[in-house]
């Protein structure tokens, strides 16, 4: 990692892996040393107040830190801010949060000491991950949760070791040959003044998004076949009248259908089929914009105050993440629409009054078949609607009125991550249902979509499996990201290639 290194969401998400490492380039150490020197020189002038360096923070901003009390003050700052609560944060998210702060601090804007930065990066590269609670941030910097990270680097609290064991932080550091962190001037605020927790949640949510998105398109194609839907709704020359993103989704679905003869049952299908490209295309655009926002957040100096190469040290509000939260809220609302469409497709396939097939897609009358999945989709839609509600906003006065507003970025981002998991469950449910619909009708599926059907086939050989067990196995397949890609045929998305429209 160097000063000019730029990582996309995919590269950032891999930093959550237990064996991931961040090698700090020599140019970053140079930048950190130069900015640290600027900070120390300004502090030495004596008559300059620098927030969080020689002053207190928040309600204590008027407090002047004595020159000989820097370490004691920073120790108190870290200890007092470690006020998070709730369940322990997932190991991957905690590790990703730690990595994000390493990437952010590499920009040099904080003035952090080289010693503190080395301790943070060495602990990460040794596979150590601080144990951090889930709750406590109002979105204008995840200071309470990051304080638990800094506190662990001082040897307090607990850490995960590379083998996944949770041990005392002091023991973890000692066994890895890493000295406990001794905080110097500005180090406390430099470590905790970040939205790294919210960013980690967003990056993990987008990682889940990509895996489910990879499965959702062929599963939608399978539903088109099971319903015998009219593929004219997928024609590129029609969808391009809306947007390239919508046309792109239609093109993808058509590509999966290209090797399967399809005779439409009707000229006008329900909206949950006809508008699939429009809803998923809009969600694609929302996900792309959110990815851009979080990549910018992580890789631009957002420290307050920020230490510039010009020698200026300026107080600011650049830690505000309204742009990120708006992106999170947009994707949450887009995703609940995607899930609602899937739920309608599943429900209509299961209902013989709509599909003309056996109730619950049972192999014979008298069995419930998959009919009880109707309860699942109803519960999933309700959960999705709850998770998509917003926007979330903190209003009130914290820290004696200094913190009088908050984006609630972490809360919104946590909802997005949970919602992505709901989408995974709904996609697995549609996969099992659509595959059963295809099997009952004995429709011959060709091309790469045949592989999608075959992934469900082994489940059909075990009549003793519950609908939950069937669905859960497909969830695991989605999570592994092992699905094939469609082969794109010439003429796909035009009236001359693929299935025959009505």
Steps between C-alpha positions, in 0.01 A plus 500: 500500500641835391378860509353466149343158557127502429282203588151426380233343719607150397858557611387671820261216587785247481670683786244336729654158437695352795811451286490839327802726542577868429861575412573866569721659236799720586326803347223472760748496787656815351164677483414399857834630629467830310145569624593399853784748496263776384270420792780498759645827373163672522441364849845623608398858425303494821231749403328278244199289593470179301183302569570159651876560506550761770131548582225273619224379266124546489373655821862531618621696198592800717727287718868561432718189529826569691811417299610232743155336515454392136521127569274514805244711312495265200467198729195658662361594160523143377368346820208741537391466138491119516128523580351276232239239589293222353606171338861442399567616147552226241868407469510588128344842551734581790800397293380702202445804723857469622635473144297799385649718771848391389416604143348831614792593725742430214375824338689692770221737599488401867857575609511165681835390641694244302509280810121489532454432130756221509329334797165511320635361172723241671206367703287471186777327306550259790139393454383661826154657512362701794168389646261790448132549592238572235320809629595846614554716191271779382675535167724803537808288559481151654709619795358269766553182299843595370600583857455132583746426219754747638446377855580145388824622338594628845459147634151537648187306413513204265622410153444222252811307406556375143360159599168662599553468876402796716769580759612787723635783283824526697567130452423520126742790452775338705475165322528683165803703611316833479563754779193648665415839353612806696296794378665831421350841424211478248520119474175440688281711273695387193407139570133557581404798279357302210188345349690175440229288665221633274730466199576138593129420523435657159791317337388167646141570390619573145703179509186303587314702235740386229468133593121509510481714186702232318234243593189717472517542122513129401239427768275765344559335162396168652180665625435630148516141375290356784230759444539485120526877502511713187866589439409804291530694828874430483563635152793737495351738244206554737695526825755745361216751490526500879875480575813300423485345849149366443594379152805329648289294742262402221797398289636283783171319562450444127848350476410238760183419303664488159537120480154413632194493271230702670138533391337783694176422681362852454567831335502697825668356808475629859726795578726285717623339178451782251681762708786285628765686296371839611510429872830312503654753260411784735648304791819444298537875454444560872765241591749651257454848646534371855822318408642824363406686820660250738816471288537878519432505874768243577771638273480874562622670821190581709679574827403789726712701529680408181876545467580617146830480313494880481553515876142602576304321772131572450186410692222374274189288464628270227418196712132556415371206298166627375589398144573147616179476703289625211654224291429243771138615529454492121633146472290386796188629326601353165576162653164468673338543158717223354403271788129584465511408131663167579237433765222555247661264250539229766144546628348480152696189407383330821134597451329267251230762430771711338748242373263223394738253668445285807448696825837569660664343191446163667583191301149370564173641631461461873856602589586852613810500282678833537178680588613595847768722344213747464546567871871551444463758228240692700733513800798594283314787335389629839858482627629672186247782532602554862870511412440741212311757706677828551670730479660474842616823660626591845375828639601631839796633690795279584832619649352824637347593166814455293363181346148618415440295188576153375440308178455168681716353223589185691137419583390550139796300369434213742144487371630486144729209584213312664276580204758356260475178701121503462549536124724194504230299677230620260717417197559150634125461553425608143772267371346194667148599393581582137705183458209292633265677257729418208535138615125442541435627147791295363639802317835431339741772609812552291831682522653623826154528657487120503781513756284723719223241489742214564619666820150447639448152351678311782250649745214346300647155563448542875127518567565518873661846477290783641441813291731681741781250443463534124503877515789513746720282281446738210582792730833338572561458128432870442731596786783295349466689172547188286231563239594486129467793262269517202654469155412809301371411154503723194156643458417475870262775603365548149199344337729276291655303789387311809145399596205585283293795624124486474 
